Amino acid sequence: MVYLIDGLSRLAVLDRVGIAGCLADYFYIHPAHAPFVALTSVLGLLLSAGAAWGPYLMNAAWVLIVLLLGLVALRRSSLWI
């Protein structure tokens, strides 16, 4: 839940000062404790127009990507036996 609040505050910074100011805030002024989670939260909120389900959908997308990469990597695992 905290990452949603962090994402909302970073989204407000983006709206207030633009991309350059948001990047300066993200890297120098208020660096994120978990940068990947903060970025996922902000992108999810941007793509969902501020809806609470956006960051959760982004997290689900990352899980799906990892599972698909695992499927591709283990496609020939039957040959190892």
N, C-alpha and C positions, 0 to 999 in steps of 0.2 A: 504494500500500500504506500510505503514511503516513496518508492520510485515513481509512482503516479504524481505525487505532490512535487517531487523534484522535476519531473517532466513538465508539469504545468508551469512551474516557476521559470524553467529554461525557455518554454514556449512564450511566456510573457516577455522575457528579455529579448527573444528573437523579434517579437512584434514591436517592441519599444525601440530597439537600437539597430535592427537589421542583422544581416548575416555576419558581417565583419565584427560587429560588437558582440554578437552571440558567441562567435568563436573565441574572441578574446576573453569573454566571461567564462567560457567552457574550459579553456586551457590555462589561463593565468589568474583571473580574479577569483573565481569560485570553481576550482577544479572538482570534477566528480569523483566520488569515492569508488564508484563502479562505472567507468566510462561507457562500457558497452551497453549496460542496462539503461543508463541515462539516455544514450543515443537512440536505443530501441524505443524507449518511452516517448521521446520527442517525435521521432518519425511516426510512431503509431498514432499519436495525438494529431499530428499534421495530416496524415492520410485519412483519419476518421473525423476530421473537422471538430476535434476536441471531445469526442465521445469517449467514455470510459472503456469501451470494448476495444479500442484501437491498439493500445499497447499489448493487451492480451492476445489479440490476433497476430501481432508482430512476433510475440514469443512463440506462438503456435507455428508460425511460418518457419522460425529458426529450428524448432524441433523437427518439423517435416523435412527441412533441408538436410539436417544431420542424419535422419533416418534414411533418406534417399541416398545420401553419400555412402552410408553403411551398406545399403543394399547393393549399390554398384561395386563397392570394394569387396563384398563377400559373394559376389555373383558366381565366382569360380571356386568357391570353398569346397565343393564336393570333390574337386580334383586333388585336394590335399590328403584325402583319406586313403 
